[in-house]
Amino acid sequence: MFQSPVIRVLFATIISLLLITVSWGAFIIIVSPQSSKTDIKLLDKSLFIRNTSIQNTQLEGNNIILSLTLYSTYYSLSLRAIELNLTKNGKSLVSNFSINFHLQKDKNTTVQYNIPRGFSDASNHKFMLIDKGNYTLNSIALRYNSTSVYTSKAFLIGSSFNIIGEPISQMQRGSLWTAEQIDLSTGKRISNFFLTMKESSIKINADFNSTFILRSQINLTSVNFVKLSSSGKSPTNFFINGSSAVVTLNSSSSANVAQFSNTTKFEVVFNLEKGESLTISILVPKQLIVLYYGIADDHWETNFENPLITMNLVNKYFKEWFNIKFVFSIKINFVSPSTTNLPTMMLSAAKQFGEALGLMNNTWDIGPGKRKGNLGLDFLLIISNKTMSNYGMVLGDRNAGYNMASNVGGSLNARGFRLAQDWADNLFQHEISHMFNAPDRYTGQDPPSIMTKSSTPEQVVSDISAGTSWLQINNWLPQDLVTMANAIKEFQTYQN
Ligand SMILES: [Zn+2]
């Protein structure tokens, strides 16, 4: 009865959609699978998808925008939900999300949606993250109401898109190189000889057995990983900012060192035998780091605005200082247990989140850093409108690291004082910083920063009137920037 696979798929789609829809009109679909722009017609004269597009190649950190051009002949039509069906490596992935959009009669309307990163594996309903890889958008089903009836229609698409890793850009190089050469047989010192730089590296040749001392510097206005490389047989010592911090590289190797200071000075010391040569480079390769997070939410928006607006502010600070972007993936609603103890609530949220997503062992894995059990998610943000023992907290092992942070509306430790919306980003930023091992700091002991806590009610009042409370400022201390950059690096590979 069915000659072609395309018709079989179409038939299967119609049958499966009939099971979930209220009413149907006959329709014909024209598919052009080679293109990401597809003309589709629906011949019941009520609703057409005139065009769909997703940019073919996407960078991992960018939003994935689905653009739909719709045409409706209904007098009044409101879109209520979209269901997307994707495949990745032969796996079928499904996502449903609510929308609320009104279409005008007899007009083309283009609507754009940021495709959520959290899909569900159609075979086992487990969470699937839309991260790097090749995807085919197979079909879109729209749910809408025109009069009093909800209707759903499916459109076959067949366009593909590709999500690729962020490129390395803006390579900064060591500058103002100077060198000294010391003749090991006579002790004679030759200063400031001319150095030629090829691309980003410096090659040194020894005419006699020598010690070389090279100096260079780099200006860093945010925290960065400096890549130190040496290619040659001899061990090379890199001293940073004249401190005892030394990186020793043995034959032909490199190391990435987190650094932050307006002028970071390097001194490179090595010995060469006559006829030997060695190549050195000091580079800051910039590459956007992308971390994916999920949200477990207990009525945050009863008192506060959409948490993604708050996270956009937090993203701004992290982008500026760490070149990192937190990409929202999925939100689930959870119910707090009847307790004011924040750690108890967090463990309950971790369990409910894990169950809802079908994570391994049906719970969020609170082990440090990026965990295989969390199916591609890097960290979990737990938010609640409730007043708990603390405003926020991270749970995990202080020495090993964290991957879960909580933020709540009020703190019993602060006599039940409730947070104002204006300060929510500071709370989020403070707790997320803890996840990356930034410690609490205290008024009077350290300069003011996002990590500074006031120890007494008097300090709270004086900090707020001076504008130096952690709720009013967003800076980190230089030493915490370096600590955090090293912890963020740990999230870039699986820890188990
Ligand atoms: Zn803290």
Residues whose N, C-alpha, C, O or C-beta is under 5 A from the ligand:
A	BS01	ZN	D440
